[in-house]
Amino acid sequence: MCGIFSYYGKKHNAPEIVVEGLKCLEYRGYDSWGIAYKSNDKIFIHKKVGKISDYTINKDHFRSSEISIGEVEDPNEIKISIGHSRWATHGGVTKSNAHPHFTEDKDIVLVHNGIFENYLEVKAFLQKKGHNFHSDTDTEVIAHLIAEHCKTHSFEDSIKLACKEIEGRYAFVAIKKDSKQLISARKGSPLIIGVGKNEDEYYVASDIPAFLPYTNKVIYLDDNQMSIIEDGKIRFYDLEKGKDIEKRIIEIDLDIEHAEKGEFPHFMIKEIMEQKDTLHRACNANSELIEQVANEIKKAFGTYIVGCGTAGKVCMVGEYLFSAIAKKHINFSFGSEFSCHKHFLTDKSLMICVSQSGETADTLEAIEIAKEKGVKIVSIVNVESSTMARISDIVIPIKAGLEKAVASTKATTSQLAILTLLAYACNGGIHEGKQLLIDTAGQINDMLNPRYEGYIMELAKRIKDVESMYIIGRGSNYPIALEAAIKLQEVSYIHAEGFAGGELKHGPIALISENTPVIALVANDECKKEILSNAMEVKSRGGYIIGVSPDNHEVFDYWIKVPDTGDASPIVNIIPIQILSYQLAVLRKNDPDQPRNLAKSVTVK
Ligand code: F6R
């Protein structure tokens, strides 16, 4: 979470570059933002609560506020600006908790992403030494810790010492009033350096697209590494080994994916509609790569499939698909729960990680645990330049394209498609799997039309004011019921819960009263009879049954038709729920692209 963007170079509009860079990173956090700008040994700071995308930089505004960009006269002077878009962890959403954070005399200023786990201990120690704090954040403590070391050490050495004392994950960029250095350090949270065309110009950001308009030359900072930019040059230091290191500049051929909304009012609905194409791209996944991973699964002594949130639900579907199609048991775990499985890992185990961003801290930590045991790592990711892709042994890209809305939609169905293909490949049926997915993509293309949206809108209008709703499914559609609940919760803010159909009678059925909406996911599979009787149990207690199914059944009060796609039913069943969630968000006047309290990339544990 949180986006970092910093600039070092001669461009006179450094704050503007940082503000625009932060706008690209807003998906990482959007409750407040701030920038600091260094000019003539003075540091100016500007912070605001709210979304940076609503902000247009205005020189006059900056002149009259805390940043003056009019002060720099010498066009050759190096300009340094650091910025941050926040997703609150420590302390509420206030201007004083927004980054950058600084010491009292604004001597040391920094932006930070991650969690400084032992900050309270360190804060108490610093308070005893006379440091005063003005925010509730862990980040402010880092600034003071560096300042404390600066009493006896250089800025650079003080950061090295501070890094030894910080427990947890971090990525930060720091500047000091009387230093010409821009120093960055990373452990667990992403930080990438863009090397400008003139080579004496640098960008330091949480993600590459933020600086792609300026350069495609990148240096990936790895964990426990620090970069020092000074006098137009960059150096690197390994914080663990305690020595200088060399790093390679990599030229990437990533196009700037200018996700524009086009004719759509929101990214979420645009991305839902893009599933007409994205599924085709997933079906065209490299067959050799799929076969290679299938062989790894076949020979592994235990395969673990790991992800978080929506990606976690996709992994759960994978468990069912492998059982039904490949007759193979694989073990699912959420990233945050994976450490409990570590006792079963050996160097013959295999781990498959599923992630849109490739930056989810819980999944990355699961990989660290697995790697310590010598486990081979396969990742199924959308962002191919992500940390996860770089630390995995094999990467299957899902090619869904930039997903901007916080609620995952097109990445979800592409991940499901790749897992379906893998399950078929494990059973020697990759061609059959591809054909199934190509047919499914074609049917989704026919399904996604304005009439279909209008039909779901009728339902959305009917249920938009309910307090709670439930979703039931069985077999591979049980995790889809859980995923449907996430989608509804995230953007509509309606209380929604998913259940395995058979579990209702063991407790949750007590929640059903007159007209409680219950969505039943009814595929034409071996669970059909049972899920229909579960729906009937709900109806008998007054529930309003919304059936998502290829056929209309008597028990349904409202039928949403989906194509009959056999093993690909999880893919088609989630799509109408994505549309319904979006429509409920709009009807309830929520922002479906940037829902409250969330961020697209969850880089804290
Ligand atoms: C929900 C959603 C999240 C993510 C989760 C993992 O719509 O998007 O639940 O699925 O945070 O993110 P990735 O896939 O980037 O690892």
Boltz pocket constraint, residues with backbone or C-beta under 6 A from the ligand:
constraints:
  - pocket:
      binder: B
      contacts: [[A, 308], [A, 309], [A, 310], [A, 311], [A, 312], [A, 354], [A, 355], [A, 356], [A, 357], [A, 358], [A, 359], [A, 360], [A, 363], [A, 406], [A, 407], [A, 408], [A, 409], [A, 486], [A, 487], [A, 490], [A, 599], [A, 600], [A, 601], [A, 602]]
      max_distance: 6.0
